[in-house]
Amino acid sequence: GDVDFVLGDLPTLKFYQAADSDGLSIAGSFSEEDFGIAVAPGESDLLAAINVALGEIIASGEYDTIFAATFGDEIVVLTDDTDADTATAYPDAANASGALAAVLDAGNLNFGTDPFYPPFESYDADDNTTVVGFDADIGNAIGAKIAAAYNQNVSVTFVEKSWDEILTFQYDGYDATLSAMTKTAQRAENTDFSRAYYSSKQGILASAD
């Protein structure tokens, strides 16, 4: 083709390299970055619940299991960027506000995602409806932890959004963004991020020519 190199997240480049039979190769990696789950500014209760759920998933070893299901025997390297402001307890249900209150009332947590970015999120090839991948597994685990914490059912739905829609940070029809989003200072001016749930590198995918 006309493209000699592609720059992108290393796991996604590896996914396409494995699926290709034309001799694509990883030419190098660089620039470490962390992915976060994004919520609308001021949605502190929902952010707290997500952060506590992530902490439980990591501490219990469930994170390692989820990681291995997508990335095999790669070594887990996850940045711990928590600080004194990172929640360690779920907000009280009786006083929950905003998006978290709506989630608990509806019994449903909606994640906005661009489901065309394997191995993080993509449609299952069998039904072209179910979102699968690392982010999907993390989102479902978060929903299960929140459900257990509040002793109620909480289903998880992945709402398809284009990447451009996601970057408007309007949260139109969904509660939080879970879509392999790198945490950056510029994005943090328009949204609030959870603790890191994945640490990645950028890479270069080169053609055989």
N, C-alpha and C positions, 0 to 999 in steps of 0.2 A: 504494500500500500504506500501511501504518501507520507505516513507518520513513522519516524524512526525511533522516537522515545515517547513514553508516557510517564508523567509525574503524578503520583497519587499516594494514598495510604497503602503501606506495605502489605497488609493482609489482603486487601482487595486486588492488588497487583498479583500476589501469589495465587489467588483464586483463578484469575484469568490465565495466568501462566500454566497452571495445572490443567485447565480445560482446553488449552491450545495444543495443536499438533504441528505448528509451523516453526518451532524452535525459539519461542520467546524466552528471554532470560532476564533475571533481575540484575541490573548493572550496578546497583549500589543503594545504600540507605543512609538517611541522615535526619536531622531535625525531629527530635522527640516531641510528642504532643499528648495531651490528655483529653479524653472525651468526657462530656458531662451531660446530664439530663437537664433540660432547660424548662423553667416555669416563668409565668408572667411576673414582672416586678411586683413585689408586695405580697405575693402568695406564700407567705412565710410558713403557714401551717402545712400546706401541701409539700413544700420544699423540705420541711422538717421530717414529715412522714417518709418521704422518699429517701432522705439521707439515713434515717434510722434503719429503714428496710435494707438499704445497701450495706450498712455496717453489719447487720445480722447475717446477710448472705455471705459477706466476706469472712466474718469471724467463724461461721459454722463450717466452712469448707465447701459450701454449696457453690461458691464462685469458681473454685478450682474445677469442679465437676462440669459446670456450664462452659468454662473456658476450654476444657479438654474436648468437649463434644464438638466444638467448632474448629479449634486450632490444633487438635491432636496433642502430641508430646512436646509442643513448644513450651518453654519456660514462662511461667506467669511472672510478669513484671508489672506491678500496679502502683502508681504513685499514691501515697497517702498525703493528700493535700487538705486534710481536715484541720480545723483550728478551733479556738475557744468558742467561736460562734456556730460551729456545726452541731446540730441537735443530736442529743444522745437518748432522748425519750420522745415517744409519740405524743402529739398534742392531745389533750383531754377531749374525748368525743363530745361531751356536753357543751364544750366551749369552742369547738372547731369552727373555723370561719372560712369564707371564700370558697376556693376550688375544692379544698379538702372536704368541707361540709357538703358540697354538691356531690362529690364522689361517694361519700358515705350514704347520702340520702338516696342516690340513684343505684348504688351497689355496682358502679361501673367506673373504671379508670380508663380514659381515652388518651392514648399516646399518638401524637402526630408523627408520621414517618414518611420518608421517601423510599418506597420499597423496591428500589432497583439498584441496590448497592450491596451485593453479596461480598463476603459472607456475613455481613452485619444484618441486613434486612433485604428480603426478596420474597416473591410469591412462591409458594410451594408448587412445584411443577405438576403435581398430580391434580390439584384443584384450581390453581391460579387464583385463589381467594385467600387462603391462610398465609399470614406473614410468618416467615421462619427466619432463623439465623441467630447470631449471638445476641443482638439487641432484643429480639423477640423473646429469647429465653430469659434475659435479664428482666425485661418488662413483666413477663408472667410471674417470675419469682418475686418481684416487688409487689405485685398485686396480691400474691398469696400471703406475703408477710403482713401487709396492711390488713388483709381480711382476718388473719389470725389475731393481730393486735387488737382489733375492734370487735372480735367475735361475731363476724357477719360475713356474708358473701360479698366478694368484690371481684367481678369479672374484668378482664382486660381486653380492650379493643384497640386495634391499630388502624388509625385513620390515614388513608393515603393523601399526602400533600406533596406538591412539587418542592424541590429545594428552594426555589425562589419564593414560594409562599411561606415556607418555614422561616426564611431569613427576614420576613417582615415582622416576625414576633407578634403577630396579632392573636394567636391562639383561637382561631375561628373554628369551633366545632371539636376542639380537643383540649385536654387539661395540661399536658406537658409534651415536650419534644424529646423523643428518643430515636435518634437518627444519625449515629456516628458523628456527632457534632463536636468539633474541637473547641475547647474553652479558650477564648481569646479576650483580651481587655476590651477590644472594640465591641465585640458581641455582648459583653457583660454590661455595657452601657445601656442596653435595650432589653436585657433579660437577666434572670437570676439562675445560676448554675448549681447543680448538686456537686457533691464530692466526686472526684474522678471515678468512673466505673471501667475505664479501659485506657491503657497507655500504649501509644502506637509510635511508629516512625513513618516518615515519608520515604518513598522509594522511587526508583527509576526502572521502568520496564522497557527493555530494548528489543527490537526486531532482530531476526536472524541475519538480516542484511546490514 
